Every structure is written in C-alpha cells, then in structure tokens.
Amino acid sequence: MASITHNHPHPHPNYHPPNYKGSGSFDILKPLRRLVDGIKVKNANFAHLICRVIPCCCPFERDINLFGHTYHIPALCKFNPLYDEVISLRLRALSFLSDECGEDVTQYIC
C-alpha cells in the first residue's frame, strides 16, 4: 500500500476559528444558540419562509461612491454572534426542500 503525501501547511495546533469557544469559556448566548440549532424543518411552507427571510449573502456589503471615490463596506454579518446558527438553519431548510420535497432551490441561491 502506498503512502499519501501532501504539501499544504497545517494550522498551528493552538489555532482556533474566530467563533471558537473553548471548553472553559463562558458563553452567555449558549441557550439561544441551542434554541436556533434545535429548530427542526419539517414543513415545506416553513422552509420556504426561512429561505426567503434569511438572505444568502450579507445585505450590508456594498460600494459607496462619494465625491468621485468608491468606498467598500465589507460584510458585517460575521459580527452577528448567532451568524453560524442562522446560516445553518437556512442550510437545513434548503436541504429539506431539495431532499425531502424534491424542489428546485436555485431561486434561493446567490
């Protein structure tokens, strides 16, 4: 059996993603995170509502032209402490519509 080698770098062992919460850290939003994560998508109407209400990309990101100069406002949605949970809920709704209902979800994809 041949061994597999790769050349990409691995992150530092102590590296954690920006939203990572260590086991000893206190998270005041944990009950709300669990609540959003616990929402089950079992109805097509509810799934459509979620896909319409939660945008697929940040609505605040834009370019502003002021006095002949263009200024870019970056996506600010990542500052939302529940961003990952809300996007996960939208993904569950899209998956439900696609897998369970057999619907075409391209209208909800940016």
C-alpha positions as CSV (number, residue, x, y, z in Angstrom):
1,M,0.0,0.0,0.0
2,A,1.5,3.4,-1.0
3,S,1.7,6.2,1.5
4,I,0.0,9.5,0.7
5,T,2.0,12.7,1.0
6,H,0.8,16.3,0.8
7,N,2.4,19.7,0.7
8,H,-0.2,22.0,2.2
9,P,0.6,23.6,5.5
10,H,-1.3,22.7,8.7
11,P,-2.5,25.4,11.0
12,H,-0.8,25.9,14.3
13,P,-2.0,23.4,16.9
14,N,-3.3,26.2,19.1
15,Y,-5.2,27.9,16.3
16,H,-9.0,28.1,16.6
17,P,-11.5,29.7,14.3
18,P,-12.8,33.2,15.2
19,N,-16.1,31.9,16.7
20,Y,-14.5,29.1,18.6
21,K,-15.4,28.8,22.3
22,G,-13.0,26.9,24.5
23,S,-14.4,24.4,27.0
24,G,-13.6,26.6,29.9
25,S,-15.1,29.8,28.4
26,F,-18.5,31.2,29.4
27,D,-21.0,31.8,26.6
28,I,-24.0,33.8,27.6
29,L,-25.7,33.1,24.2
30,K,-25.4,29.4,24.5
31,P,-29.1,28.8,25.3
32,L,-30.1,30.9,22.3
33,R,-27.6,29.1,20.1
34,R,-29.1,25.8,21.2
35,L,-32.6,27.0,20.6
36,V,-31.8,28.1,17.0
37,D,-29.8,24.8,16.4
38,G,-32.8,22.8,17.7
39,I,-35.3,24.2,15.2
40,K,-36.4,21.3,13.1
41,V,-37.5,22.0,9.5
42,K,-40.4,19.6,8.8
43,N,-42.8,21.7,6.7
44,A,-42.2,23.0,3.2
45,N,-44.0,26.3,3.9
46,F,-41.8,26.9,6.9
47,A,-38.7,26.0,4.9
48,H,-39.7,28.5,2.1
49,L,-40.2,31.2,4.8
50,I,-36.8,30.6,6.2
51,C,-35.2,30.7,2.8
52,R,-37.0,34.0,2.0
53,V,-36.3,35.7,5.3
54,I,-32.6,34.7,5.8
55,P,-30.5,36.1,2.9
56,C,-27.9,34.0,1.2
57,C,-25.3,36.8,1.3
58,C,-24.8,39.7,3.6
59,P,-27.2,42.6,2.7
60,F,-24.9,45.2,4.3
61,E,-21.9,44.7,2.0
62,R,-21.9,47.4,-0.7
63,D,-19.8,50.0,-2.5
64,I,-20.5,53.7,-1.9
65,N,-19.4,56.4,-4.3
66,L,-18.7,59.6,-2.5
67,F,-17.1,62.6,-4.2
68,G,-15.7,60.5,-7.0
69,H,-14.2,57.9,-4.7
70,T,-15.6,54.4,-4.2
71,Y,-15.6,53.1,-0.7
72,H,-16.3,49.4,0.0
73,I,-18.2,48.5,3.1
74,P,-17.3,44.9,4.0
75,A,-19.8,42.2,5.0
76,L,-20.7,42.8,8.6
77,C,-22.9,39.8,9.2
78,K,-20.0,37.8,10.7
79,F,-20.2,40.1,13.7
80,N,-23.6,38.7,14.5
81,P,-23.0,36.2,17.4
82,L,-25.6,33.8,16.0
83,Y,-24.5,34.0,12.4
84,D,-23.3,30.4,12.2
85,E,-26.5,29.1,13.7
86,V,-28.8,31.2,11.5
87,I,-26.9,30.1,8.3
88,S,-27.1,26.5,9.5
89,L,-30.8,26.8,9.8
90,R,-31.1,28.2,6.3
91,L,-29.0,25.3,5.0
92,R,-31.3,22.8,6.8
93,A,-34.3,24.5,5.1
94,L,-32.6,24.3,1.7
95,S,-31.7,20.7,2.3
96,F,-35.3,19.8,3.3
97,L,-36.7,21.5,0.2
98,S,-34.3,19.8,-2.0
99,D,-34.1,16.3,-0.5
100,E,-37.5,15.7,1.1
101,C,-39.7,17.8,-1.2
102,G,-37.7,17.3,-4.4
103,E,-38.0,21.0,-5.2
104,D,-35.6,23.2,-7.2
105,V,-33.9,25.6,-4.7
106,T,-31.8,27.6,-7.2
107,Q,-34.1,30.6,-6.7
108,Y,-32.7,30.8,-3.1
109,I,-29.0,30.5,-4.1
110,C,-27.0,33.7,-4.8
